[in-house]
Amino acid sequence: MQDFLEVTEVVWHSPGIFELRARRNGLAFVPGDCLALFGEDGAASRPYSIASGQQEEEIRFLIRRMPGGEVSGFLAERKPGDRVKCSPPFGWFRPGPRKDGAPFVFVATGTGIAPFLAHLRSHPDAPPLKCLYGVRHLADAVERDWLRGVCDLRLAVSRETVEGAAHGRVTDLLDDLPIAPGMHFYLCGLDAMIDDVSQWLEARGVPVPHIHRECFFNAA
Ligand SMILES: Cc1cc2nc3c(=O)[nH]c(=O)nc-3n(C[C@H](O)[C@H](O)[C@H](O)COP(=O)(O)OP(=O)(O)OC[C@H]3O[C@@H](n4cnc5c(N)ncnc54)[C@H](O)[C@@H]3O)c2cc1C
């Protein structure tokens, strides 16, 4: 069993968000899986969702560098060839089509797009009905051009006005959401967004088991 990753590259998408790339070495995973990645001296670990596709030779993570962050700060400074201690893949969030083929929707804030990228990179032929994506600045909206090519992307940018994107929060896009019986909704990112969207969906009769949640960050 592989208990470390060998870093190939750290790529910055914006001043606060980077991609950690590593050799995959045959590591098996399904979209939605996380790995616990360890910080300096293997002391502390945090979960990070895999953002790459199942066919890729590298494994990729999309990480927000937290101010003063012990593990995200450590990972941000890795160089090619460094080793990062890790756990085996684990997870319960499984974005994508259900067995009954019912339509589904993705809603993400920030790096919460990672498991949806993993799904779309693995199964570009099985897109969501819509993908709502909320970020602070346009530069934080990673892979937005690629996403536009593979799914119906709706972008909300909260801290700047951008042509082609709504100015505000991802929750401002909810009125555009189609709601039909049997649909599934996958929410990932900030807890406040997940709570607001869940309440909005429940108020419109979406059954709780059809609302799938993966919380990365706490607004408090
Ligand atoms: C299932 C799961 C999957 C995740 N996947 C990703 C991912 O793909 N990409 C990604 O960027 N992050 C992800 N996270 C968040 C990640 O695990 C860490 O919480 C984050 O990187 C901060 O860790 P740190 O050691 O850098 O910060 P710490 O040293 O622990 O904390 C630094 C500062 O940030 C604050 N802080 C720490 N963690 C959080 C948090 N979760 N919410 C709000 N404030 C916090 C602390 O209060 C402190 O002020 C995921 C979390 C979970 C639970």
The ligand as a Tripos MOL2 file, in Angstrom:
@<TRIPOS>MOLECULE
LIG
   53    58     1     0     0
SMALL
NO_CHARGES

@<TRIPOS>ATOM
      1 C1        -13.8970   15.8530    3.6840 C.3       1 LIG1
      2 C2        -13.0420   17.1050    3.4910 C.ar      1 LIG1
      3 C3        -12.4210   17.3170    2.2740 C.ar      1 LIG1
      4 C4        -11.6590   18.4740    2.0770 C.ar      1 LIG1
      5 N1        -11.0960   18.6980    0.8510 N.ar      1 LIG1
      6 C5        -10.4500   19.8760    0.6250 C.ar      1 LIG1
      7 C6         -9.9530   20.1850   -0.6860 C.ar      1 LIG1
      8 O1        -10.0640   19.4020   -1.6510 O.2       1 LIG1
      9 N2         -9.3490   21.3890   -0.8680 N.ar      1 LIG1
     10 C7         -9.1980   22.2930    0.1720 C.ar      1 LIG1
     11 O2         -8.6590   23.3870   -0.0450 O.2       1 LIG1
     12 N3         -9.6250   21.9900    1.4150 N.ar      1 LIG1
     13 C8        -10.2330   20.8210    1.6670 C.ar      1 LIG1
     14 N4        -10.6850   20.5320    2.9290 N.ar      1 LIG1
     15 C9        -10.2690   21.4140    4.0530 C.3       1 LIG1
     16 C10        -8.8940   20.9010    4.5850 C.3       1 LIG1
     17 O3         -9.0350   19.5700    5.0790 O.3       1 LIG1
     18 C11        -8.3280   21.7410    5.7500 C.3       1 LIG1
     19 O4         -9.3430   21.9710    6.7040 O.3       1 LIG1
     20 C12        -7.7520   23.0810    5.2920 C.3       1 LIG1
     21 O5         -6.7520   22.8970    4.2850 O.3       1 LIG1
     22 C13        -7.0950   23.8400    6.4860 C.3       1 LIG1
     23 O6         -6.0800   23.0550    7.0380 O.3       1 LIG1
     24 P1         -4.7160   23.7430    7.5340 P.3       1 LIG1
     25 O7         -3.9300   22.7100    8.2880 O.co2     1 LIG1
     26 O8         -4.0450   24.4260    6.4110 O.co2     1 LIG1
     27 O9         -5.2440   24.8880    8.5310 O.3       1 LIG1
     28 P2         -5.1080   24.8860   10.1430 P.3       1 LIG1
     29 O10        -3.6850   25.0210   10.5510 O.co2     1 LIG1
     30 O11        -5.8660   23.7240   10.6940 O.co2     1 LIG1
     31 O12        -5.9050   26.2250   10.4840 O.3       1 LIG1
     32 C14        -5.4370   27.5250   10.0130 C.3       1 LIG1
     33 C15        -6.5600   28.5210   10.1830 C.3       1 LIG1
     34 O13        -7.6240   28.1670    9.3150 O.3       1 LIG1
     35 C16        -8.8050   27.8680   10.0670 C.3       1 LIG1
     36 N5         -9.3910   26.6230    9.5000 N.ar      1 LIG1
     37 C17        -8.7990   25.4290    9.4410 C.ar      1 LIG1
     38 N6         -9.5900   24.5240    8.8160 N.ar      1 LIG1
     39 C18       -10.7120   25.1860    8.5110 C.ar      1 LIG1
     40 C19       -11.9300   24.8240    7.8740 C.ar      1 LIG1
     41 N7        -12.1420   23.5550    7.4140 N.pl3     1 LIG1
     42 N8        -12.8810   25.7600    7.7300 N.ar      1 LIG1
     43 C20       -12.6950   27.0300    8.1600 C.ar      1 LIG1
     44 N9        -11.5690   27.4390    8.7580 N.ar      1 LIG1
     45 C21       -10.6060   26.5320    8.9380 C.ar      1 LIG1
     46 C22        -8.3550   27.6310   11.4940 C.3       1 LIG1
     47 O14        -9.3940   27.9810   12.4140 O.3       1 LIG1
     48 C23        -7.1670   28.5390   11.5940 C.3       1 LIG1
     49 O15        -7.5790   29.8550   11.8540 O.3       1 LIG1
     50 C24       -11.4760   19.3980    3.1410 C.ar      1 LIG1
     51 C25       -12.0880   19.1530    4.3860 C.ar      1 LIG1
     52 C26       -12.8620   18.0310    4.5540 C.ar      1 LIG1
     53 C27       -13.5440   17.8220    5.8950 C.3       1 LIG1
@<TRIPOS>BOND
     1     1     2 1
     2     2     3 ar
     3     2    52 ar
     4     3     4 ar
     5     4     5 ar
     6     4    50 ar
     7     5     6 ar
     8     6     7 ar
     9     6    13 1
    10     7     8 2
    11     7     9 ar
    12     9    10 ar
    13    10    11 2
    14    10    12 ar
    15    12    13 ar
    16    13    14 ar
    17    14    15 1
    18    14    50 ar
    19    15    16 1
    20    16    17 1
    21    16    18 1
    22    18    19 1
    23    18    20 1
    24    20    21 1
    25    20    22 1
    26    22    23 1
    27    23    24 1
    28    24    25 2
    29    24    26 1
    30    24    27 1
    31    27    28 1
    32    28    29 2
    33    28    30 1
    34    28    31 1
    35    31    32 1
    36    32    33 1
    37    33    34 1
    38    33    48 1
    39    34    35 1
    40    35    36 1
    41    35    46 1
    42    36    37 ar
    43    36    45 ar
    44    37    38 ar
    45    38    39 ar
    46    39    40 ar
    47    39    45 ar
    48    40    41 1
    49    40    42 ar
    50    42    43 ar
    51    43    44 ar
    52    44    45 ar
    53    46    47 1
    54    46    48 1
    55    48    49 1
    56    50    51 ar
    57    51    52 ar
    58    52    53 1
@<TRIPOS>SUBSTRUCTURE
     1 LIG1         1 GROUP 0 **** ****
